[in-house]
Amino acid sequence: MDELQPPRRGGPPWRSGARSRTAAGLPWVSTAVLLVFVMVGTGFAEEGQGRRPLDLAARLLLLVAVGVLLLRRRRPVVAVATTCAATLVYLAAGYPYGPVFVAVAVGCFSAIVTAHREAAWWSLGGLWAGHVLVSHWLYRWLPPDGDRAAPWTQQGFITAWVVAVVAAAELLRVRREQWAAARAEREAAERRRADEERLRMARELHDVLAHSVSVINVQAGVGLALLDSDPEQARTALTTIKGASKEALDEVRQVLANLRTPGDAPTSPAPGLDRLPELVEQAAAAGLTVTVGSEGAPAAVPPGAGLAAFRIVQEALTNVVRHSGSRTAEVHIGYGSGRLRLRIDDAGPATGGDAGGSGNGLIGMRERAAALGGTIEAGPRPDGGFRVLAELPFTGPDRDRRPPEPPEETT
């Protein structure tokens, strides 16, 4: 009907939330087309029926039965009740059967699909019961003269028509509710995906900035302390600051580029365990000696698990730099059957009130592990240091390919 805008993505018209300009008022076009169809069709249908010929009163009743459908969107109950009443008066007056029943069907459909089911049932049931009375009892006192009772086969046909209209309208109503529920579910899923993507990017930004800013902070302190006594060492600290800031800016640009164009592929691969030597070098520049060891046969780690492992190690080393008095740390990588185990230790003691870090850092590590179905344990060691234990499951077709061997002992 013209009061509904064509759908944007296929399917029934009501799947689109927007309405056409015609819908802002009344459905004039579709009602006018229906009126012409009923008027002209009834003229052809009266031939051979032996009923009362069409006159001005008949045309007025047909006009009312169809014209009230202008209100079928705003006042569906009024529309269906008036259409059925006008049709019953039209038939009781002895006028010929014809396309007026199409107007009844339209009114019934409009009422049922807009959740006015009882009004549609009562109106249609009243029309059916009234027709039974008129055609099998009241016909003696109603025009045309000499009319006889209608055959029960005709009444059976009308009953089947009523049942078919109600069934079709109910089916349409159910399908409409299903489409609305499916649309709401898709929108909710899109919102969840958007929230998950924002959370992932927030984690990326936190990990990148926390690590780089920690390195910059330590090196800035070293540079200030040695600026007068050891200018060459201060220059080295400034060089480290420059490199760390450049790397941080590059990674932040990549994350923000993905945020601006979510449909595009990243311009560079996500970091993984193959970039672990870079973390070791950055930690060494911050005055932290890192020893890396591995256990088990190295397996190919999918990008998602590799990124999570890289960020967990990065965050753990950042916490050592920021919160531990130790200048050494150990990173141990264990390869199991479809699982990756990480252990990051420092000897302590903790500086300040936070042992091993607190706040968003540990929360981010736990969220990364949980997203893969893994676990994270972080807490003080009995000897006074701090330990982070992570277990990350992974699966994928890449597992048969062997990655580059990680350094067994790197300092």
C-alpha positions as CSV (number, residue, x, y, z in Angstrom):
1,M,0.0,0.0,0.0
2,D,1.1,3.5,-0.6
3,E,1.3,4.5,3.0
4,L,4.3,2.3,3.5
5,Q,7.7,3.1,2.1
6,P,9.5,0.4,0.0
7,P,12.0,-1.4,2.2
8,R,15.6,-0.5,2.0
9,R,17.1,-4.0,2.2
10,G,14.4,-6.2,0.8
11,G,11.6,-8.0,2.6
12,P,8.2,-6.6,3.6
13,P,7.6,-2.8,3.7
14,W,7.2,-2.5,7.5
15,R,10.8,-3.7,8.0
16,S,11.8,-0.1,7.3
17,G,11.4,2.4,10.1
18,A,11.0,5.3,7.8
19,R,7.7,6.3,6.2
20,S,7.1,7.9,2.9
21,R,5.8,11.4,2.5
22,T,2.3,10.0,1.7
23,A,2.3,8.2,5.1
24,A,2.5,11.6,6.9
25,G,-1.1,12.1,5.9
26,L,-3.7,9.6,4.7
27,P,-3.4,6.7,2.2
28,W,-5.2,8.6,-0.6
29,V,-3.8,6.8,-3.6
30,S,-4.4,3.2,-2.5
31,T,-7.9,4.1,-1.2
32,A,-8.8,5.8,-4.5
33,V,-7.5,2.8,-6.5
34,L,-9.6,0.5,-4.3
35,L,-12.7,2.7,-4.7
36,V,-12.5,2.7,-8.5
37,F,-12.0,-1.1,-8.4
38,V,-15.0,-1.6,-6.2
39,M,-17.3,0.7,-8.1
40,V,-16.4,-0.6,-11.6
41,G,-16.1,-4.2,-10.5
42,T,-19.5,-4.1,-8.8
43,G,-21.0,-2.8,-12.0
44,F,-19.8,-5.8,-13.9
45,A,-20.6,-8.2,-11.1
46,E,-24.3,-7.3,-10.9
47,E,-25.0,-8.9,-14.3
48,G,-27.0,-12.1,-13.9
49,Q,-27.4,-12.0,-10.1
50,G,-31.1,-11.1,-10.2
51,R,-30.6,-8.7,-7.3
52,R,-31.5,-5.0,-6.9
53,P,-29.8,-2.8,-9.5
54,L,-27.2,-0.3,-8.3
55,D,-28.5,3.1,-7.6
56,L,-27.4,6.2,-5.8
57,A,-27.9,4.7,-2.4
58,A,-25.8,1.6,-3.4
59,R,-23.0,3.9,-4.6
60,L,-23.1,5.9,-1.4
61,L,-22.9,2.7,0.7
62,L,-19.9,1.5,-1.4
63,L,-18.3,4.9,-1.0
64,V,-18.6,4.7,2.8
65,A,-17.4,1.1,2.9
66,V,-14.2,2.0,1.0
67,G,-13.8,5.7,1.9
68,V,-13.5,4.9,5.7
69,L,-10.4,2.9,4.9
70,L,-8.6,6.2,4.7
71,L,-8.5,5.9,8.5
72,R,-7.2,2.4,8.6
73,R,-3.8,3.4,9.8
74,R,-4.8,6.0,12.3
75,R,-8.1,4.5,13.4
76,P,-8.1,0.8,12.4
77,V,-11.0,-0.2,14.7
78,V,-13.2,2.5,13.3
79,A,-12.2,1.6,9.8
80,V,-12.9,-2.1,10.0
81,A,-16.2,-1.7,12.0
82,T,-17.6,0.9,9.6
83,T,-16.6,-1.1,6.5
84,C,-18.2,-4.2,7.8
85,A,-21.4,-2.3,8.9
86,A,-21.7,-0.5,5.5
87,T,-21.2,-3.8,3.7
88,L,-23.9,-5.5,5.8
89,V,-26.4,-2.7,5.1
90,Y,-25.4,-2.9,1.4
91,L,-26.1,-6.7,1.3
92,A,-29.3,-6.4,3.4
93,A,-30.7,-3.8,0.9
94,G,-30.5,-6.5,-1.8
95,Y,-27.7,-5.0,-3.8
96,P,-25.5,-7.4,-5.8
97,Y,-22.4,-9.2,-4.4
98,G,-19.1,-8.0,-5.7
99,P,-15.7,-6.5,-4.9
100,V,-17.0,-4.8,-1.7
101,F,-15.6,-7.9,0.1
102,V,-12.1,-6.7,-0.9
103,A,-12.7,-3.6,1.2
104,V,-13.7,-5.7,4.1
105,A,-10.5,-7.8,3.8
106,V,-8.3,-4.7,3.7
107,G,-10.0,-3.3,6.8
108,C,-9.6,-6.6,8.6
109,F,-5.9,-6.9,7.6
110,S,-5.2,-3.4,8.8
111,A,-6.8,-4.0,12.2
112,I,-5.2,-7.4,12.9
113,V,-1.6,-6.4,11.9
114,T,-1.9,-3.3,14.1
115,A,-2.8,-5.5,17.1
116,H,-6.6,-4.8,17.1
117,R,-7.4,-8.4,16.6
118,E,-10.6,-8.6,18.7
119,A,-12.1,-5.6,16.9
120,A,-11.4,-7.3,13.5
121,W,-12.9,-10.6,14.7
122,W,-16.0,-9.0,16.1
123,S,-16.6,-6.9,13.0
124,L,-16.0,-9.8,10.6
125,G,-18.1,-12.1,12.8
126,G,-20.9,-9.6,12.9
127,L,-20.9,-9.3,9.1
128,W,-21.0,-13.1,8.8
129,A,-23.8,-13.5,11.3
130,G,-25.8,-10.6,9.8
131,H,-25.4,-12.1,6.4
132,V,-26.8,-15.5,7.7
133,L,-29.8,-13.7,9.2
134,V,-30.5,-11.7,6.0
135,S,-30.0,-14.5,3.5
136,H,-31.9,-17.2,5.5
137,W,-34.6,-15.4,7.5
138,L,-34.9,-11.7,7.0
139,Y,-34.9,-11.9,3.2
140,R,-38.8,-12.2,3.3
141,W,-39.1,-8.6,4.4
142,L,-36.1,-7.1,2.6
143,P,-35.6,-6.2,-1.1
144,P,-35.7,-7.3,-3.8
145,D,-39.2,-8.5,-3.9
146,G,-39.7,-12.3,-4.5
147,D,-36.2,-13.1,-3.2
148,R,-35.6,-16.6,-2.0
149,A,-33.2,-18.0,0.7
150,A,-29.6,-18.2,-0.4
151,P,-28.3,-21.7,-0.9
152,W,-26.2,-23.1,2.0
153,T,-23.4,-23.7,-0.5
154,Q,-23.1,-20.0,-0.9
155,Q,-23.0,-19.5,2.8
156,G,-20.3,-22.1,3.1
157,F,-18.3,-20.2,0.5
158,I,-18.7,-17.0,2.5
159,T,-17.7,-18.8,5.7
160,A,-14.6,-20.2,4.0
161,W,-13.7,-16.7,2.8
162,V,-14.1,-15.2,6.3
163,V,-11.8,-17.9,7.7
164,A,-9.3,-17.4,5.0
165,V,-9.2,-13.6,5.5
166,V,-8.7,-14.1,9.3
167,A,-6.0,-16.8,8.9
168,A,-4.1,-14.7,6.3
169,A,-4.2,-11.6,8.5
170,E,-3.1,-13.6,11.6
171,L,-0.2,-15.1,9.6
172,L,0.8,-11.7,8.4
173,R,0.7,-10.4,12.0
174,V,2.9,-13.2,13.2
175,R,5.4,-12.7,10.4
176,R,5.5,-9.0,11.1
177,E,6.3,-9.7,14.8
178,Q,9.0,-12.2,13.8
179,W,10.5,-9.6,11.4
180,A,10.4,-7.0,14.1
181,A,12.0,-9.3,16.6
182,A,14.7,-10.3,14.1
183,R,15.4,-6.7,13.3
184,A,15.7,-5.9,17.0
185,E,18.1,-8.8,17.5
186,R,20.3,-7.7,14.6
187,E,20.4,-4.2,16.0
188,A,21.3,-5.5,19.4
189,A,24.1,-7.7,17.9
190,E,25.4,-4.7,16.0
191,R,25.5,-2.7,19.2
192,R,27.3,-5.5,21.0
193,R,29.9,-5.8,18.2
194,A,30.4,-2.0,18.3
195,D,30.9,-2.1,22.1
196,E,33.3,-5.0,21.8
197,E,35.3,-3.2,19.1
198,R,35.5,-0.1,21.2
199,L,36.6,-2.1,24.2
200,R,39.3,-3.9,22.1
201,M,40.6,-0.6,20.8
202,A,40.6,0.9,24.4
203,R,42.7,-2.1,25.5
204,E,45.1,-1.6,22.6
205,L,45.5,2.1,23.3
206,H,46.0,1.5,27.0
207,D,48.6,-1.2,26.5
208,V,50.5,0.9,23.9
209,L,50.4,4.1,25.9
210,A,51.0,2.6,29.3
211,H,54.1,0.7,28.1
212,S,55.6,3.6,26.0
213,V,54.8,6.3,28.6
214,S,56.4,4.2,31.3
215,V,59.6,3.8,29.3
216,I,59.6,7.5,28.5
217,N,59.1,8.4,32.1
218,V,62.0,6.3,33.3
219,Q,64.3,7.6,30.6
220,A,63.3,11.2,31.2
221,G,64.2,10.7,34.9
222,V,67.6,9.2,33.9
223,G,68.2,12.0,31.4
224,L,67.4,14.7,34.0
225,A,69.6,13.1,36.6
226,L,72.6,12.7,34.2
227,L,72.2,15.9,32.1
228,D,75.1,17.7,33.9
229,S,77.3,14.8,35.1
230,D,77.1,12.5,32.1
231,P,75.8,14.2,29.0
232,E,76.5,11.2,26.8
233,Q,74.2,8.9,28.9
234,A,71.6,11.6,28.9
235,R,71.7,11.7,25.1
236,T,71.2,7.9,25.1
237,A,68.1,8.3,27.3
238,L,66.7,11.0,25.0
239,T,67.3,8.7,22.0
240,T,65.4,6.0,23.8
241,I,62.6,8.4,24.5
242,K,62.4,9.4,20.8
243,G,62.2,5.8,19.7
244,A,59.6,4.8,22.2
245,S,57.4,7.9,21.4
246,K,57.7,7.2,17.6
247,E,56.6,3.6,18.1
248,A,53.8,4.6,20.3
249,L,52.6,7.2,17.8
250,D,52.7,4.6,15.0
251,E,50.6,2.1,16.9
252,V,48.1,4.8,18.0
253,R,47.7,5.9,14.4
254,Q,47.1,2.3,13.4
255,V,44.4,1.8,16.0
256,L,42.7,5.2,15.2
257,A,42.8,4.4,11.5
258,N,41.0,1.2,12.2
259,L,38.5,3.1,14.3
260,R,37.8,5.7,11.5
261,T,37.5,3.0,8.8
262,P,36.3,-0.2,10.5
263,G,35.7,-2.0,7.2
264,D,39.4,-1.7,6.1
265,A,42.1,-4.2,6.9
266,P,44.9,-3.1,9.2
267,T,47.8,-1.6,7.3
268,S,50.3,-3.7,9.3
269,P,50.0,-7.1,11.0
270,A,49.1,-7.2,14.7
271,P,52.0,-7.7,17.0
272,G,52.7,-11.2,18.2
273,L,55.4,-13.3,20.0
274,D,57.7,-12.7,17.0
275,R,58.1,-9.1,18.3
276,L,59.1,-10.2,21.8
277,P,62.8,-9.2,21.2
278,E,61.5,-5.6,20.7
279,L,59.9,-5.7,24.2
280,V,63.2,-7.0,25.6
281,E,65.1,-4.1,23.9
282,Q,62.6,-1.5,25.2
283,A,62.8,-2.9,28.7
284,A,66.6,-2.8,28.5
285,A,66.5,0.8,27.5
286,A,64.4,1.5,30.6
287,G,67.0,-0.2,32.8
288,L,65.3,-3.6,33.1
289,T,67.1,-6.8,32.2
290,V,64.8,-9.4,30.8
291,T,65.5,-13.1,30.4
292,V,63.4,-15.1,27.9
293,G,63.0,-18.8,28.0
294,S,60.7,-21.4,26.4
295,E,59.5,-24.9,26.9
296,G,58.0,-27.4,24.6
297,A,57.9,-27.6,20.8
298,P,57.1,-24.1,19.4
299,A,53.7,-24.1,17.6
300,A,52.2,-21.6,15.3
301,V,50.1,-19.2,17.3
302,P,47.0,-17.6,15.6
303,P,47.1,-13.8,15.4
304,G,44.4,-13.3,18.1
305,A,46.3,-15.4,20.7
306,G,49.6,-14.0,19.6
307,L,48.4,-10.4,20.1
308,A,47.0,-11.3,23.5
309,A,50.3,-12.9,24.5
310,F,52.3,-10.0,23.3
311,R,50.1,-7.5,25.2
312,I,50.1,-9.5,28.4
313,V,53.9,-9.7,28.4
314,Q,54.1,-6.0,27.5
315,E,51.8,-5.0,30.4
316,A,53.6,-7.3,32.8
317,L,57.0,-5.8,32.0
318,T,55.5,-2.3,32.1
319,N,54.3,-3.0,35.7
320,V,57.8,-4.2,36.6
321,V,59.2,-1.0,35.4
322,R,56.6,1.1,37.2
323,H,56.0,-0.8,40.4
324,S,58.9,-3.0,41.2
325,G,62.3,-2.2,42.7
326,S,63.8,-5.1,40.8
327,R,65.8,-4.4,37.7
328,T,65.5,-8.0,36.4
329,A,62.5,-10.0,35.0
330,E,62.0,-13.4,33.6
331,V,59.6,-14.3,30.8
332,H,58.9,-18.0,30.3
333,I,56.9,-19.3,27.3
334,G,55.4,-22.9,27.4
335,Y,53.9,-24.5,24.3
336,G,51.4,-27.2,25.0
337,S,48.7,-29.1,23.1
338,G,46.7,-26.2,21.7
339,R,47.6,-24.0,24.6
340,L,50.2,-21.2,25.3
341,R,51.5,-20.7,28.9
342,L,53.2,-17.5,29.9
343,R,55.0,-16.7,33.2
344,I,56.5,-13.3,33.9
345,D,58.4,-13.0,37.2
346,D,60.3,-10.2,38.9
347,A,62.2,-10.4,42.2
348,G,60.7,-7.3,43.8
349,P,60.3,-5.7,46.2
350,A,57.3,-3.5,45.2
351,T,57.8,0.3,45.3
352,G,55.0,2.3,46.6
353,G,51.6,0.8,47.5
354,D,51.1,-1.3,44.3
355,A,52.7,-4.7,44.1
356,G,52.9,-5.6,40.5
357,G,50.6,-2.9,39.3
358,S,46.9,-2.3,39.7
359,G,43.8,-0.9,38.0
360,N,43.2,-1.2,34.3
361,G,46.4,-3.0,33.5
362,L,45.6,-6.3,35.3
363,I,41.9,-5.9,34.3
364,G,43.0,-5.6,30.6
365,M,45.2,-8.7,30.9
366,R,42.3,-10.7,32.4
367,E,39.9,-9.5,29.7
368,R,42.3,-10.5,26.9
369,A,42.7,-14.0,28.4
370,A,39.0,-14.4,29.0
371,A,38.2,-13.4,25.4
372,L,40.2,-16.5,24.3
373,G,38.8,-18.8,27.0
374,G,42.0,-18.5,29.0
375,T,43.0,-17.5,32.5
376,I,45.2,-15.1,34.3
377,E,46.7,-15.3,37.7
378,A,48.7,-12.3,39.1
379,G,50.0,-11.9,42.6
380,P,53.0,-11.7,45.0
381,R,55.4,-14.5,45.2
382,P,56.4,-16.0,48.6
383,D,59.9,-14.6,48.2
384,G,58.6,-11.1,47.8
385,G,58.5,-10.7,44.0
386,F,55.5,-10.7,41.7
387,R,54.3,-13.3,39.2
388,V,51.9,-13.2,36.3
389,L,50.7,-16.6,35.0
390,A,48.6,-16.7,31.8
391,E,47.2,-19.7,30.0
392,L,45.8,-19.1,26.5
393,P,44.1,-21.8,24.4
394,F,44.3,-21.5,20.7
395,T,43.2,-23.5,17.7
396,G,43.4,-23.0,14.0
397,P,44.8,-24.3,10.7
398,D,48.1,-22.5,11.2
399,R,49.2,-24.8,14.0
400,D,51.1,-27.1,11.8
401,R,53.4,-24.3,10.6
402,R,56.3,-23.6,12.8
403,P,57.1,-20.0,13.7
404,P,60.6,-18.6,14.0
405,E,62.3,-20.1,17.1
406,P,62.2,-17.6,20.0
407,P,65.4,-16.8,21.7
408,E,66.2,-19.4,24.4
409,E,68.2,-17.0,26.5
410,T,68.1,-13.3,25.7
411,T,69.2,-10.6,28.0
